[in-house]
């Protein structure tokens, strides 16, 4: 313990020496390699200390990144962090492949009733509860109070739909860290991943209705829904063929295939974004493929349509640790505390409302589906984390509603930040309590 503390002090002293003295010329931005190295080492040390008090490692990674970033010690500015943005894309590709690989059809069939009840029940309760809560206080929210009730209800539904979103990346990281196994673990993971897919469809439907109500002269178009379903169908189809290519690579390419697959996923994500931009700018065709769905579908194909599912997950888990450190340390370094400060009150209110609704929805759904009491009393703890898709949907809100998008984004980023800090701790506690973490099994 003392040695790790000394190492941390040396790290902080070294980074201060490099970034605050003439060793790096004044005005120069530290190289991305230097930033990444210090971030990884500091996040690793912080995670070790938090592990000693039974907190999950990814909380330490996030706290370490936050501490080194532009809003606490300010060793690295926003521009330095943004230069490492490609690593987030790589990590998301890896996480999406792993998420799809964790979805095993035989497990889903065994727990299909529970999974369906949880997805439908939690989505309905969280969306309704958060929407109603925000509507009830909308008269005291400056950018909402001047609008008529029907418009305020539409704005409130935006908060409701974002509250439904989860974070598969955090869920998978905690399961990987705790080496959790069992029905509870598989159900929480399946519900989280499937919800992450369905939230894109649900978001599209809600936002389409909101545009009709909020934007004067807007019309609800059937073309929007057809286009949305087409994009999702194309994404799953491409993912299936990518999965077949991945199976071929696993069988025939004698290299570290997790790295190869992550690189392929990175290219898929970049290609999807570039294709969407090109078609819209050149031909006014709005085709937005969902790259994370493509990668999830590819991992699902490897797991369920080949004999390499177990080997696939084992090899992916072996290289997951450094990827999770990089992803969550950069997530922490990107947390904007100014936004958190400006939206903290409404953010906390949203977190409390959402958490209450998660508990109510999962409790009722679990009882109706016949789950074990120990499971439905604790499953809500596995659904708190938010990131990834949630933040992506916020960008779409700003684009669609420029008048209200920024204040909505500010409040929701504050709530998502709090959920991302609280969620991993809660899920690790739940896995220990139901006895499915390795630590609990070894007791």
PAKOL-168431 format. One record per residue (C-alpha): y, z, x; residue number from 1. Coordinates in nm, 3 decimals, m for minus. Example, Ala and Ser with C-alpha at 12.3 -4.5 7.8 and 13.67 -1.06 7.14 Angstrom:
BEGIN
NODE_m0.450_0.780_1.230_1;
NODE_m0.106_0.714_1.367_2;
//
This chain:
BEGIN
NODE_0.000_0.000_0.000_1;
NODE_0.242_0.098_0.276_2;
NODE_0.156_m0.215_0.473_3;
NODE_0.227_m0.439_0.173_4;
NODE_0.560_m0.264_0.121_5;
NODE_0.653_m0.323_0.486_6;
NODE_0.552_m0.689_0.449_7;
NODE_0.775_m0.719_0.141_8;
NODE_1.071_m0.567_0.325_9;
NODE_1.015_m0.806_0.615_10;
NODE_1.003_m1.098_0.371_11;
NODE_1.326_m0.996_0.199_12;
NODE_1.494_m0.938_0.533_13;
NODE_1.378_m1.278_0.660_14;
NODE_1.496_m1.468_0.356_15;
NODE_1.831_m1.285_0.367_16;
NODE_1.863_m1.379_0.735_17;
NODE_1.787_m1.742_0.663_18;
NODE_2.001_m1.785_0.352_19;
NODE_2.295_m1.554_0.424_20;
NODE_2.362_m1.624_0.793_21;
NODE_2.442_m1.923_1.012_22;
NODE_2.073_m1.984_1.086_23;
NODE_2.106_m2.222_0.795_24;
NODE_2.441_m2.396_0.818_25;
NODE_2.697_m2.289_0.561_26;
NODE_2.684_m2.504_0.249_27;
NODE_2.337_m2.639_0.320_28;
NODE_2.063_m2.595_0.062_29;
NODE_1.741_m2.442_0.202_30;
NODE_1.457_m2.693_0.217_31;
NODE_1.216_m2.691_m0.080_32;
NODE_0.932_m2.597_0.156_33;
NODE_1.120_m2.288_0.271_34;
NODE_1.209_m2.188_m0.085_35;
NODE_0.850_m2.235_m0.202_36;
NODE_0.707_m2.038_0.090_37;
NODE_0.929_m1.735_0.035_38;
NODE_0.878_m1.750_m0.343_39;
NODE_0.499_m1.757_m0.313_40;
NODE_0.481_m1.476_m0.060_41;
NODE_0.724_m1.251_m0.246_42;
NODE_0.557_m1.316_m0.583_43;
NODE_0.218_m1.236_m0.430_44;
NODE_0.344_m0.904_m0.289_45;
NODE_0.514_m0.801_m0.614_46;
NODE_0.197_m0.889_m0.806_47;
NODE_m0.003_m0.662_m0.575_48;
NODE_0.225_m0.365_m0.648_49;
NODE_0.216_m0.421_m1.023_50;
NODE_m0.163_m0.455_m1.011_51;
NODE_m0.179_m0.098_m0.882_52;
NODE_m0.033_0.022_m1.213_53;
NODE_m0.273_m0.203_m1.411_54;
NODE_m0.023_m0.476_m1.494_55;
NODE_m0.140_m0.840_m1.483_56;
NODE_m0.071_m1.046_m1.172_57;
NODE_0.121_m1.316_m1.356_58;
NODE_0.378_m1.055_m1.458_59;
NODE_0.421_m0.988_m1.086_60;
NODE_0.455_m1.359_m1.015_61;
NODE_0.727_m1.390_m1.281_62;
NODE_0.911_m1.076_m1.163_63;
NODE_0.890_m1.191_m0.799_64;
NODE_1.038_m1.530_m0.886_65;
NODE_1.309_m1.370_m1.100_66;
NODE_1.401_m1.130_m0.820_67;
NODE_1.440_m1.410_m0.563_68;
NODE_1.614_m1.651_m0.799_69;
NODE_1.980_m1.718_m0.873_70;
NODE_2.028_m1.437_m1.127_71;
NODE_1.917_m1.129_m0.931_72;
NODE_1.922_m1.137_m0.547_73;
NODE_2.047_m1.498_m0.550_74;
NODE_1.859_m1.597_m0.236_75;
NODE_1.805_m1.942_m0.386_76;
NODE_2.040_m2.121_m0.624_77;
NODE_1.953_m2.325_m0.931_78;
NODE_1.960_m2.653_m0.739_79;
NODE_1.702_m2.527_m0.490_80;
NODE_1.471_m2.423_m0.774_81;
NODE_1.518_m2.753_m0.959_82;
NODE_1.402_m2.944_m0.651_83;
NODE_1.063_m2.780_m0.699_84;
NODE_1.040_m2.892_m1.060_85;
NODE_0.764_m3.141_m0.976_86;
NODE_0.536_m2.843_m0.902_87;
NODE_0.575_m2.728_m1.262_88;
NODE_0.463_m3.072_m1.375_89;
NODE_0.160_m3.056_m1.144_90;
NODE_0.075_m2.706_m1.264_91;
NODE_0.110_m2.803_m1.631_92;
NODE_m0.128_m3.095_m1.574_93;
NODE_m0.381_m2.861_m1.413_94;
NODE_m0.342_m2.602_m1.691_95;
NODE_m0.380_m2.868_m1.962_96;
NODE_m0.703_m2.998_m1.803_97;
NODE_m0.833_m2.640_m1.782_98;
NODE_m0.728_m2.563_m2.140_99;
NODE_m0.920_m2.862_m2.272_100;
NODE_m1.219_m2.767_m2.057_101;
NODE_m1.223_m2.418_m2.206_102;
NODE_m1.270_m2.558_m2.558_103;
NODE_m1.647_m2.572_m2.602_104;
NODE_m1.766_m2.725_m2.927_105;
NODE_m2.069_m2.495_m2.952_106;
NODE_m1.843_m2.188_m2.928_107;
NODE_m1.598_m2.330_m3.180_108;
NODE_m1.881_m2.397_m3.426_109;
NODE_m2.001_m2.037_m3.391_110;
NODE_m1.654_m1.898_m3.462_111;
NODE_m1.515_m2.181_m3.675_112;
NODE_m1.444_m1.961_m3.977_113;
NODE_m1.259_m1.701_m3.770_114;
NODE_m1.063_m1.965_m3.577_115;
NODE_m0.954_m2.151_m3.892_116;
NODE_m0.853_m1.830_m4.071_117;
NODE_m0.653_m1.716_m3.767_118;
NODE_m0.475_m2.048_m3.723_119;
NODE_m0.385_m2.089_m4.091_120;
NODE_m0.310_m1.721_m4.158_121;
NODE_m0.101_m1.650_m3.848_122;
NODE_0.092_m1.977_m3.875_123;
NODE_0.179_m1.915_m4.240_124;
NODE_0.272_m1.547_m4.196_125;
NODE_0.473_m1.593_m3.873_126;
NODE_0.661_m1.900_m3.995_127;
NODE_0.743_m1.744_m4.333_128;
NODE_0.827_m1.400_m4.196_129;
NODE_1.058_m1.517_m3.918_130;
NODE_1.227_m1.777_m4.141_131;
NODE_1.299_m1.518_m4.411_132;
NODE_1.421_m1.259_m4.159_133;
NODE_1.663_m1.501_m3.992_134;
NODE_1.787_m1.622_m4.332_135;
NODE_1.856_m1.265_m4.446_136;
NODE_2.079_m1.196_m4.143_137;
NODE_2.226_m1.547_m4.123_138;
NODE_2.550_m1.430_m4.284_139;
NODE_2.619_m1.227_m3.969_140;
NODE_2.530_m1.506_m3.723_141;
NODE_2.856_m1.690_m3.636_142;
NODE_2.727_m2.049_m3.620_143;
NODE_2.526_m2.007_m3.944_144;
NODE_2.752_m1.795_m4.167_145;
NODE_2.991_m2.075_m4.270_146;
NODE_2.714_m2.293_m4.415_147;
NODE_2.576_m2.284_m4.770_148;
NODE_2.245_m2.099_m4.832_149;
NODE_2.028_m2.412_m4.837_150;
NODE_2.156_m2.517_m4.493_151;
NODE_2.112_m2.164_m4.357_152;
NODE_1.755_m2.166_m4.485_153;
NODE_1.691_m2.494_m4.302_154;
NODE_1.836_m2.350_m3.981_155;
NODE_1.622_m2.038_m4.025_156;
NODE_1.310_m2.255_m4.054_157;
NODE_1.381_m2.388_m3.703_158;
NODE_1.350_m2.033_m3.571_159;
NODE_1.033_m1.994_m3.777_160;
NODE_0.857_m2.299_m3.638_161;
NODE_0.936_m2.208_m3.274_162;
NODE_0.800_m1.858_m3.340_163;
NODE_0.459_m2.011_m3.419_164;
NODE_0.423_m2.165_m3.070_165;
NODE_0.209_m1.993_m2.803_166;
NODE_0.146_m2.025_m2.429_167;
NODE_m0.201_m2.152_m2.328_168;
NODE_m0.097_m2.137_m1.963_169;
NODE_m0.044_m1.760_m1.973_170;
NODE_m0.357_m1.706_m2.182_171;
NODE_m0.576_m1.901_m1.940_172;
NODE_m0.418_m1.727_m1.640_173;
NODE_m0.494_m1.381_m1.780_174;
NODE_m0.851_m1.478_m1.872_175;
NODE_m0.900_m1.621_m1.522_176;
NODE_m0.753_m1.311_m1.358_177;
NODE_m0.954_m1.060_m1.563_178;
NODE_m1.270_m1.278_m1.566_179;
NODE_m1.292_m1.202_m1.937_180;
NODE_m1.593_m1.324_m2.138_181;
NODE_m1.696_m1.280_m2.498_182;
NODE_m1.628_m1.369_m2.860_183;
NODE_m1.281_m1.214_m2.867_184;
NODE_m1.172_m1.403_m2.555_185;
NODE_m1.307_m1.736_m2.679_186;
NODE_m1.148_m1.695_m3.023_187;
NODE_m0.803_m1.607_m2.886_188;
NODE_m0.817_m1.898_m2.641_189;
NODE_m0.937_m2.148_m2.903_190;
NODE_m0.672_m2.039_m3.154_191;
NODE_m0.400_m2.058_m2.888_192;
NODE_m0.495_m2.406_m2.767_193;
NODE_m0.549_m2.557_m3.113_194;
NODE_m0.220_m2.405_m3.233_195;
NODE_m0.047_m2.558_m2.932_196;
NODE_m0.166_m2.899_m3.050_197;
NODE_m0.086_m2.843_m3.418_198;
NODE_0.259_m2.699_m3.348_199;
NODE_0.378_m3.043_m3.238_200;
NODE_0.282_m3.188_m3.577_201;
NODE_0.420_m2.887_m3.767_202;
NODE_0.745_m2.901_m3.568_203;
NODE_0.788_m3.270_m3.651_204;
NODE_0.747_m3.203_m4.023_205;
NODE_0.989_m2.906_m4.030_206;
NODE_1.252_m3.081_m3.819_207;
NODE_1.233_m3.390_m4.038_208;
NODE_1.308_m3.181_m4.348_209;
NODE_1.586_m2.998_m4.164_210;
NODE_1.752_m3.326_m4.074_211;
NODE_1.764_m3.418_m4.441_212;
NODE_1.932_m3.088_m4.533_213;
NODE_2.155_m3.024_m4.231_214;
NODE_2.270_m3.378_m4.158_215;
NODE_2.465_m3.529_m4.444_216;
NODE_2.335_m3.873_m4.531_217;
NODE_1.999_m3.829_m4.358_218;
NODE_1.692_m3.946_m4.545_219;
NODE_1.335_m3.827_m4.515_220;
NODE_1.136_m4.117_m4.378_221;
NODE_0.764_m4.173_m4.428_222;
NODE_0.780_m4.384_m4.112_223;
NODE_0.849_m4.068_m3.912_224;
NODE_0.524_m3.905_m4.020_225;
NODE_0.321_m4.223_m3.966_226;
NODE_0.474_m4.264_m3.620_227;
NODE_0.404_m3.901_m3.534_228;
NODE_0.037_m3.927_m3.632_229;
NODE_0.009_m4.258_m3.442_230;
NODE_0.151_m4.101_m3.125_231;
NODE_m0.088_m3.807_m3.145_232;
NODE_m0.384_m4.039_m3.214_233;
NODE_m0.295_m4.259_m2.917_234;
NODE_m0.257_m3.950_m2.697_235;
NODE_m0.604_m3.823_m2.789_236;
NODE_m0.755_m4.170_m2.737_237;
NODE_m0.601_m4.205_m2.392_238;
NODE_m0.717_m3.851_m2.314_239;
NODE_m1.075_m3.938_m2.411_240;
NODE_m1.081_m4.235_m2.175_241;
NODE_m0.914_m4.029_m1.903_242;
NODE_m1.192_m3.774_m1.952_243;
NODE_m1.451_m4.048_m1.901_244;
NODE_m1.272_m4.152_m1.581_245;
NODE_m1.273_m3.786_m1.473_246;
NODE_m1.649_m3.767_m1.532_247;
NODE_m1.693_m4.075_m1.314_248;
NODE_m1.485_m3.914_m1.038_249;
NODE_m1.681_m3.590_m1.057_250;
NODE_m2.007_m3.782_m1.022_251;
NODE_m1.902_m4.032_m0.757_252;
NODE_m1.605_m3.907_m0.555_253;
NODE_m1.705_m3.647_m0.298_254;
NODE_m1.367_m3.477_m0.270_255;
NODE_m1.201_m3.170_m0.419_256;
NODE_m1.185_m3.322_m0.767_257;
NODE_m0.958_m3.048_m0.917_258;
NODE_m0.683_m3.167_m0.683_259;
NODE_m0.752_m3.531_m0.770_260;
NODE_m0.749_m3.454_m1.143_261;
NODE_m0.424_m3.261_m1.110_262;
NODE_m0.269_m3.559_m0.932_263;
NODE_m0.395_m3.791_m1.208_264;
NODE_m0.251_m3.555_m1.469_265;
NODE_0.083_m3.554_m1.288_266;
NODE_0.092_m3.933_m1.299_267;
NODE_m0.002_m3.930_m1.669_268;
NODE_0.288_m3.696_m1.748_269;
NODE_0.537_m3.901_m1.547_270;
NODE_0.409_m4.230_m1.689_271;
NODE_0.432_m4.098_m2.046_272;
NODE_0.795_m3.995_m1.996_273;
NODE_0.889_m4.320_m1.821_274;
NODE_0.715_m4.533_m2.084_275;
NODE_0.892_m4.351_m2.366_276;
NODE_1.232_m4.394_m2.198_277;
NODE_1.171_m4.761_m2.119_278;
NODE_1.055_m4.856_m2.470_279;
NODE_1.350_m4.679_m2.632_280;
NODE_1.618_m4.809_m2.395_281;
NODE_1.489_m5.166_m2.372_282;
NODE_1.333_m5.229_m2.714_283;
NODE_1.457_m4.941_m2.934_284;
NODE_1.094_m4.836_m2.989_285;
NODE_1.055_m4.459_m3.024_286;
NODE_0.706_m4.399_m2.882_287;
NODE_0.665_m4.052_m2.736_288;
NODE_0.315_m3.991_m2.603_289;
NODE_0.220_m3.627_m2.559_290;
NODE_0.102_m3.600_m2.196_291;
NODE_m0.027_m3.245_m2.229_292;
NODE_m0.241_m3.350_m2.525_293;
NODE_m0.375_m3.635_m2.310_294;
NODE_m0.475_m3.394_m2.032_295;
NODE_m0.619_m3.141_m2.280_296;
NODE_m0.826_m3.416_m2.443_297;
NODE_m0.950_m3.526_m2.099_298;
NODE_m1.065_m3.172_m2.013_299;
NODE_m1.226_m3.140_m2.357_300;
NODE_m1.415_m3.467_m2.298_301;
NODE_m1.549_m3.349_m1.961_302;
NODE_m1.663_m3.019_m2.114_303;
NODE_m1.828_m3.157_m2.426_304;
NODE_m1.937_m3.513_m2.342_305;
NODE_m2.094_m3.466_m2.000_306;
NODE_m2.327_m3.231_m1.815_307;
NODE_m2.050_m3.117_m1.584_308;
NODE_m1.862_m2.874_m1.809_309;
NODE_m1.965_m2.554_m1.633_310;
NODE_m1.921_m2.705_m1.287_311;
NODE_m1.583_m2.847_m1.393_312;
NODE_m1.448_m2.507_m1.498_313;
NODE_m1.594_m2.331_m1.195_314;
NODE_m1.430_m2.572_m0.953_315;
NODE_m1.100_m2.562_m1.141_316;
NODE_m1.100_m2.180_m1.134_317;
NODE_m1.155_m2.179_m0.759_318;
NODE_m0.821_m2.351_m0.694_319;
NODE_m0.627_m2.195_m0.982_320;
NODE_m0.480_m1.894_m0.798_321;
NODE_m0.216_m2.071_m0.582_322;
NODE_m0.126_m2.299_m0.873_323;
NODE_m0.063_m2.002_m1.101_324;
NODE_0.146_m1.829_m0.835_325;
NODE_0.366_m2.137_m0.794_326;
NODE_0.397_m2.203_m1.168_327;
NODE_0.483_m1.848_m1.277_328;
NODE_0.702_m1.772_m0.974_329;
NODE_0.910_m2.081_m1.053_330;
NODE_0.912_m1.977_m1.419_331;
NODE_1.054_m1.640_m1.316_332;
NODE_1.311_m1.797_m1.083_333;
NODE_1.426_m2.023_m1.368_334;
NODE_1.486_m1.739_m1.615_335;
NODE_1.857_m1.743_m1.696_336;
NODE_1.969_m1.382_m1.730_337;
NODE_2.314_m1.496_m1.848_338;
NODE_2.145_m1.655_m2.151_339;
NODE_1.934_m1.342_m2.198_340;
NODE_2.246_m1.125_m2.193_341;
NODE_2.434_m1.342_m2.442_342;
NODE_2.147_m1.364_m2.691_343;
NODE_1.971_m1.035_m2.627_344;
NODE_2.032_m0.868_m2.965_345;
NODE_1.908_m1.155_m3.180_346;
NODE_1.638_m1.225_m2.921_347;
NODE_1.502_m0.870_m2.953_348;
NODE_1.520_m0.893_m3.332_349;
NODE_1.321_m1.217_m3.323_350;
NODE_1.063_m1.066_m3.086_351;
NODE_1.014_m0.761_m3.310_352;
NODE_0.989_m0.972_m3.626_353;
NODE_0.752_m1.224_m3.468_354;
NODE_0.532_m0.949_m3.322_355;
NODE_0.511_m0.772_m3.658_356;
NODE_0.416_m1.098_m3.829_357;
NODE_0.155_m1.174_m3.560_358;
NODE_m0.005_m0.836_m3.625_359;
NODE_0.001_m0.882_m4.003_360;
NODE_m0.128_m1.240_m3.991_361;
NODE_m0.410_m1.173_m3.743_362;
NODE_m0.513_m0.848_m3.916_363;
NODE_m0.539_m1.005_m4.263_364;
NODE_m0.699_m1.325_m4.129_365;
NODE_m0.954_m1.126_m3.930_366;
NODE_m1.053_m0.913_m4.227_367;
NODE_m1.087_m1.214_m4.456_368;
NODE_m1.302_m1.402_m4.203_369;
NODE_m1.531_m1.103_m4.146_370;
NODE_m1.438_m1.035_m3.782_371;
NODE_m1.519_m0.704_m3.618_372;
NODE_m1.244_m0.443_m3.681_373;
NODE_m1.195_m0.394_m3.306_374;
NODE_m1.118_m0.768_m3.277_375;
NODE_m0.880_m0.820_m3.568_376;
NODE_m0.694_m0.500_m3.483_377;
NODE_m0.617_m0.631_m3.133_378;
NODE_m0.613_m1.011_m3.152_379;
NODE_m0.236_m1.022_m3.214_380;
NODE_m0.187_m0.893_m2.859_381;
NODE_m0.326_m1.222_m2.730_382;
NODE_m0.071_m1.437_m2.915_383;
NODE_0.261_m1.295_m2.793_384;
NODE_0.328_m1.512_m2.487_385;
NODE_0.551_m1.818_m2.524_386;
NODE_0.652_m2.087_m2.275_387;
NODE_0.578_m2.452_m2.201_388;
NODE_0.571_m2.628_m2.538_389;
NODE_0.823_m2.381_m2.685_390;
NODE_1.083_m2.471_m2.424_391;
NODE_1.011_m2.841_m2.467_392;
NODE_1.067_m2.813_m2.843_393;
NODE_1.400_m2.640_m2.780_394;
NODE_1.520_m2.945_m2.587_395;
NODE_1.433_m3.160_m2.888_396;
NODE_1.633_m2.927_m3.116_397;
NODE_1.941_m2.968_m2.896_398;
NODE_1.897_m3.346_m2.903_399;
NODE_1.852_m3.366_m3.281_400;
NODE_2.118_m3.108_m3.379_401;
NODE_2.396_m3.116_m3.116_402;
NODE_2.628_m2.905_m3.337_403;
NODE_2.398_m2.603_m3.362_404;
NODE_2.138_m2.682_m3.094_405;
NODE_2.293_m2.489_m2.805_406;
NODE_2.341_m2.151_m2.984_407;
NODE_1.993_m2.183_m3.139_408;
NODE_1.851_m2.260_m2.795_409;
NODE_2.031_m1.960_m2.640_410;
NODE_1.885_m1.712_m2.889_411;
NODE_1.535_m1.858_m2.872_412;
NODE_1.530_m1.872_m2.490_413;
NODE_1.617_m1.500_m2.489_414;
NODE_1.325_m1.433_m2.728_415;
NODE_1.082_m1.658_m2.535_416;
NODE_1.177_m1.487_m2.207_417;
NODE_1.102_m1.144_m2.352_418;
NODE_0.772_m1.268_m2.500_419;
NODE_0.670_m1.418_m2.167_420;
NODE_0.731_m1.085_m1.992_421;
NODE_0.561_m0.870_m2.258_422;
NODE_0.276_m1.101_m2.360_423;
NODE_0.058_m1.101_m2.045_424;
NODE_0.064_m0.721_m2.032_425;
NODE_m0.035_m0.699_m2.398_426;
NODE_m0.321_m0.950_m2.366_427;
NODE_m0.465_m0.780_m2.058_428;
NODE_m0.456_m0.448_m2.246_429;
NODE_m0.639_m0.609_m2.541_430;
NODE_m0.912_m0.756_m2.319_431;
NODE_m0.968_m0.414_m2.162_432;
NODE_m0.971_m0.241_m2.501_433;
NODE_m1.231_m0.474_m2.659_434;
NODE_m1.442_m0.447_m2.342_435;
NODE_m1.444_m0.814_m2.241_436;
NODE_m1.252_m0.798_m1.910_437;
NODE_m1.459_m0.763_m1.594_438;
NODE_m1.303_m0.420_m1.528_439;
NODE_m1.408_m0.299_m1.874_440;
NODE_m1.760_m0.442_m1.836_441;
NODE_m1.803_m0.264_m1.502_442;
NODE_m1.711_0.079_m1.638_443;
//
